[in-house]
Amino acid sequence: MAQAMSDFVLSLVMLTALALVAGAFFYWRRTGALKQPLLMVLLAVIAVINVLIWTIPTSDGLAPLETIKAQQES
C-alpha cells in the first residue's frame, strides 16, 4: 500500500509541475506579466528537484524512497 501511495504522490507532483509550467506559459501569453509566471516556473522546478531528491540513488545504490520502503518492510 505504501508503495502505491508514494508512487501516486510522486506522479501527482510531476503532473502538477507540468501544469504549473503550462499555466505559466499561458498566463504570460495572455497578460504579458512576468513575475507570476516566473514564480510558477520556479515552483515547478522546486517540485521536480524534490522528486529527483527522493528517486535518484545515492552512493550506496539506493534511492532515499527505496531506503524508507526497505526499513518499513523489516
N, C-alpha and C positions, 0 to 999 in steps of 0.2 A: 504494500500500500504506500509506504513512504517513497519507494522508487517512482511510482507513477505520479505521486504528488509533486515530487521535486522536478521531474521531467516536465510536468504540466506548468509549474511555476516558471521554469527557465524558458519554456516555449512562449509563455504569455509575455514575459519580459522582452523577448526578442520581437514578438509581434507588436508590442507597444512601442518599442524603439523604431520599428519600421513605420508605424502610424505617425509617430512624432515627426520623423523626417519628412514624410509625405505632407503632413499637415503644415509643417513649417514652410515647405515649398509653396503650397497653395496660398497660405497666409501672406507670404512675401509677394507673390504674384498679384494677389488681389488688392492688397493695401499699400505695398511699397515700403512698409515699415521694416526695420532691420533688427531692432532689439529683441522683440518677442520671438521671431523665427530663429535667431541665433541662440537664444536661451533654450528653445525647444530642441535644437540640434545638439546643444551641449548636454541636455538631459538624456537624449538618446545615446550619445557617446558614453556617458557615465553608466547607463544601464548595460550597454554592450560590454564595457570593461568589467562590470560586476559579474556578468555571466562568464566572461573569459577567466576571471579570477577563480571562479568555482569549478570550471571544467578543464582548464589546462593542467596537465600533470606537472608535478614538482620534480625535484631531483631524484626522489625515491620512486618515481614512476606512477604514482597515484595522484589523481586529482583530489582536492580537498573534499569534494562531494562524495567521491568514492571512499575516502578515508572515514567519513562520518557514517556512511552506509555499512562499511565493514565493522565499525565499532558497535553499531546498533544490532547487527546480526549475532555478535558474540556475547 
